[in-house]
Amino acid sequence: MKQTQRHDAIIDLVRRQGYVSTEELVEHFAVSPQTIRRDLNDLAEQNKIHRHHGGAALPSSSENTAWQDRKMMWSVEKARIAQRVASQIPDGATLFIDIGTTPEAVAHALMNHSNLRVVTNNLNVATLLMSKPDFRLILAGGEVRTRDGGIMGEATLDFISQFRLDYGILGISGIDLDGSLLEFDYHEVRTKRAIIENSRSVMLVCDHSKFGRNAMVNLGSMRLVDYLFTDALPPASVMKVIEQHEVHLELC
């Protein structure tokens, strides 16, 4: 493959996945790590990608902070989850997009859709989707959590309760072995409950590291969600709860 063809293919992969690692590219193109690093440096100089240590992501129109830089570095597993979710959302749909890196990955995967109407309490999602002129984007009001751009509070709850949307795309901090959905922030739990109550179909998106992970606030049981998108088979005890509540499991 010629260098120009490889450059175009790299850009296409970054657009589809949001982030790709150097190791992935080496394996994908069957070339040396030095060749891939030169490719990424060339593309970064042309502002076609944003260069990271260990990989590349979509370029940003504003200067990245260290936090944003880490958030861009989604794993391959999260990118696969995001692509699967996006494949099940039709053009013209209405949806909530929640706080979290996997919901943000889903937002990236939706960039090729048309005429979506999106309500979000995530500043990062809003910043990304505002570049789509055919999307109708509605940003929740409330207090901004500075560490990740999440918006929460009483005003957020009141705002979300005004809508009834097709899909609610939720992230989660942990899933206990009894199937309980766990978060670290009580205010975030209240916001997630409001999204659940006002979505016709609730899609929970999380990678396998969330299974068995502890957090102090209980959102509720797995019965609150309609779909679980993840990258590996959940533990047997969680699978039992998924089957009991007829949650549709999508292994990505």
C-alpha positions as CSV (number, residue, x, y, z in Angstrom):
1,M,0.0,0.0,0.0
2,K,1.3,3.4,-0.9
3,Q,1.9,6.0,1.8
4,T,-1.0,8.3,0.6
5,Q,-3.4,5.3,0.6
6,R,-2.3,4.4,4.1
7,H,-2.7,7.9,5.3
8,D,-6.3,8.0,3.9
9,A,-7.0,4.6,5.6
10,I,-5.6,5.9,8.9
11,I,-7.8,9.0,8.8
12,D,-10.8,6.8,8.0
13,L,-10.1,4.5,11.0
14,V,-9.7,7.5,13.3
15,R,-13.0,8.9,12.1
16,R,-14.8,5.7,12.7
17,Q,-13.3,4.7,16.0
18,G,-12.5,8.1,17.6
19,Y,-9.1,6.8,18.7
20,V,-6.7,4.2,17.3
21,S,-3.5,3.0,19.0
22,T,-0.1,2.6,17.2
23,E,-0.2,-1.1,17.9
24,E,-3.5,-1.5,16.1
25,L,-2.2,0.4,13.1
26,V,1.0,-1.7,13.0
27,E,-1.1,-4.9,13.0
28,H,-3.7,-3.5,10.5
29,F,-1.2,-2.4,7.9
30,A,1.5,-5.0,8.5
31,V,4.2,-2.3,8.7
32,S,6.8,-1.3,11.3
33,P,6.0,0.9,14.3
34,Q,8.5,3.4,12.9
35,T,6.5,3.7,9.7
36,I,3.3,4.2,11.6
37,R,4.9,6.9,13.8
38,R,6.1,8.8,10.8
39,D,2.6,8.5,9.2
40,L,1.0,9.9,12.4
41,N,3.5,12.7,12.7
42,D,2.9,13.7,9.0
43,L,-0.9,13.6,9.5
44,A,-0.7,15.6,12.8
45,E,1.4,18.3,11.0
46,Q,-1.4,18.6,8.4
47,N,-4.0,18.8,11.3
48,K,-5.8,15.7,10.0
49,I,-5.4,13.9,13.2
50,H,-4.5,14.7,16.8
51,R,-1.3,12.9,17.9
52,H,-1.3,11.1,21.3
53,H,1.4,9.1,23.0
54,G,0.6,5.7,21.7
55,G,-1.9,6.6,19.1
56,A,-4.1,9.2,17.3
57,A,-7.5,10.7,17.7
58,L,-9.7,13.2,15.8
59,P,-8.3,16.7,15.7
60,S,-9.9,19.3,18.0
61,S,-10.9,22.8,17.1
62,S,-9.7,23.9,20.5
63,E,-6.6,23.2,22.5
64,N,-6.9,20.0,24.5
65,T,-6.4,20.0,28.2
66,A,-4.8,17.0,29.9
67,W,-8.3,15.7,30.9
68,Q,-9.7,16.0,27.4
69,D,-6.6,14.3,26.1
70,R,-7.2,11.3,28.4
71,K,-10.9,11.2,27.4
72,M,-10.1,11.0,23.7
73,M,-8.0,7.8,24.3
74,W,-10.9,5.3,24.2
75,S,-10.0,1.7,24.0
76,V,-10.8,-0.4,20.9
77,E,-13.5,-2.1,23.0
78,K,-15.3,1.1,23.7
79,A,-15.1,2.0,20.0
80,R,-16.6,-1.3,19.1
81,I,-19.4,-0.8,21.6
82,A,-20.1,2.7,20.2
83,Q,-20.2,1.5,16.6
84,R,-22.7,-1.3,17.5
85,V,-25.0,1.2,19.3
86,A,-24.8,3.7,16.5
87,S,-25.8,0.9,14.0
88,Q,-29.1,0.4,15.9
89,I,-30.1,4.1,16.0
90,P,-31.9,5.3,12.8
91,D,-31.6,8.7,11.2
92,G,-34.1,11.1,12.5
93,A,-34.2,9.6,16.0
94,T,-34.4,11.5,19.3
95,L,-32.0,10.6,22.1
96,F,-30.5,11.5,25.4
97,I,-26.7,11.1,25.7
98,D,-25.4,10.8,29.2
99,I,-22.1,11.7,31.0
100,G,-19.1,9.3,30.5
101,T,-16.4,8.2,28.1
102,T,-18.5,5.4,26.5
103,P,-21.5,7.7,25.8
104,E,-19.0,10.2,24.4
105,A,-17.6,7.4,22.1
106,V,-21.2,6.8,20.9
107,A,-21.6,10.5,20.1
108,H,-18.5,10.2,17.9
109,A,-19.9,7.1,16.2
110,L,-23.2,9.0,15.4
111,M,-21.4,11.7,13.4
112,N,-22.3,10.0,10.1
113,H,-26.1,10.0,11.0
114,S,-28.5,12.5,9.7
115,N,-31.2,14.7,11.4
116,L,-30.8,13.4,15.0
117,R,-32.3,15.4,17.8
118,V,-30.1,15.1,20.9
119,V,-30.6,16.2,24.5
120,T,-27.4,15.9,26.6
121,N,-26.1,16.9,29.9
122,N,-22.5,16.4,28.7
123,L,-20.6,19.4,27.5
124,N,-18.1,17.3,25.6
125,V,-20.9,15.7,23.6
126,A,-22.4,19.1,22.9
127,T,-19.1,20.5,21.7
128,L,-18.7,17.5,19.3
129,L,-22.2,17.4,17.9
130,M,-22.6,21.2,17.4
131,S,-20.4,20.7,14.3
132,K,-23.4,18.8,12.7
133,P,-25.7,21.4,11.1
134,D,-28.5,18.9,10.5
135,F,-28.6,17.8,14.1
136,R,-30.9,19.5,16.6
137,L,-28.8,19.7,19.8
138,I,-30.4,20.7,23.2
139,L,-28.1,21.2,26.2
140,A,-29.4,20.7,29.7
141,G,-29.1,23.5,32.2
142,G,-27.6,23.1,35.6
143,E,-24.3,23.1,37.5
144,V,-21.2,22.0,35.4
145,R,-18.9,19.4,37.0
146,T,-15.6,20.9,36.0
147,R,-13.6,17.6,36.0
148,D,-15.6,16.0,33.1
149,G,-18.1,18.5,31.7
150,G,-21.1,16.8,33.2
151,I,-24.1,18.9,34.0
152,M,-26.2,18.1,37.1
153,G,-28.5,19.5,39.7
154,E,-32.2,20.3,40.2
155,A,-32.4,22.4,37.1
156,T,-31.0,19.5,35.1
157,L,-33.7,17.1,36.4
158,D,-36.5,19.6,35.7
159,F,-35.1,20.1,32.2
160,I,-34.9,16.4,31.3
161,S,-38.4,15.7,32.6
162,Q,-39.8,17.9,29.8
163,F,-38.8,15.4,27.2
164,R,-39.9,12.0,26.0
165,L,-37.2,10.6,23.6
166,D,-36.7,7.4,21.6
167,Y,-33.4,6.4,23.2
168,G,-31.5,7.0,26.4
169,I,-27.7,6.2,26.1
170,L,-26.3,5.7,29.6
171,G,-22.8,5.0,31.0
172,I,-22.2,3.5,34.4
173,S,-19.3,3.4,36.9
174,G,-19.8,-0.1,38.1
175,I,-22.1,-3.2,37.9
176,D,-22.2,-5.2,41.1
177,L,-22.2,-9.0,40.9
178,D,-25.9,-9.0,41.9
179,G,-26.7,-6.8,38.8
180,S,-27.0,-3.5,40.7
181,L,-26.0,-0.4,38.7
182,L,-23.6,1.7,40.8
183,E,-22.3,5.3,40.7
184,F,-20.0,7.4,42.8
185,D,-22.1,10.6,42.7
186,Y,-25.6,10.8,44.1
187,H,-26.5,13.8,41.9
188,E,-25.4,11.8,38.8
189,V,-27.6,8.9,39.8
190,R,-30.6,11.2,40.0
191,T,-29.9,12.5,36.5
192,K,-29.6,9.0,35.1
193,R,-32.9,8.1,36.7
194,A,-34.5,11.1,35.0
195,I,-33.1,10.0,31.6
196,I,-34.3,6.4,32.2
197,E,-37.8,7.6,33.1
198,N,-38.1,9.7,30.0
199,S,-36.6,7.3,27.4
200,R,-38.6,4.8,25.4
201,S,-35.6,2.5,25.1
202,V,-32.7,2.6,27.5
203,M,-29.3,1.5,26.2
204,L,-26.6,0.9,28.9
205,V,-23.0,1.1,27.4
206,C,-20.0,-0.1,29.3
207,D,-16.8,-2.1,28.8
208,H,-16.1,-5.3,30.8
209,S,-14.0,-3.5,33.4
210,K,-17.2,-2.2,35.0
211,F,-18.4,-5.7,36.0
212,G,-17.7,-6.3,39.8
213,R,-16.5,-2.7,40.2
214,N,-17.7,-1.1,43.4
215,A,-19.2,2.4,43.8
216,M,-21.2,3.7,46.7
217,V,-24.5,4.9,45.2
218,N,-27.0,2.4,43.9
219,L,-28.9,3.5,40.8
220,G,-31.1,0.4,40.8
221,S,-31.3,-3.1,39.2
222,M,-30.6,-4.2,35.6
223,R,-34.4,-4.2,35.0
224,L,-34.1,-0.4,34.5
225,V,-32.4,-0.9,31.1
226,D,-33.6,-2.5,27.8
227,Y,-30.2,-3.1,26.2
228,L,-26.7,-3.8,27.6
229,F,-23.9,-3.2,25.1
230,T,-20.5,-4.5,26.3
231,D,-17.4,-6.2,24.9
232,A,-17.2,-9.4,27.0
233,L,-19.6,-11.9,28.5
234,P,-20.7,-10.6,32.0
235,P,-20.1,-12.8,35.1
236,A,-22.6,-15.7,35.6
237,S,-24.4,-13.9,38.4
238,V,-24.9,-10.8,36.3
239,M,-26.0,-13.0,33.3
240,K,-28.7,-14.5,35.5
241,V,-30.1,-11.1,36.3
242,I,-29.9,-10.0,32.7
243,E,-31.9,-13.1,31.7
244,Q,-34.3,-12.7,34.5
245,H,-35.2,-9.2,33.5
246,E,-35.1,-10.0,29.7
247,V,-32.4,-7.4,29.1
248,H,-31.2,-7.6,25.5
249,L,-27.4,-8.3,25.6
250,E,-25.2,-7.1,22.7
251,L,-21.7,-8.4,22.8
252,C,-19.5,-6.2,20.7
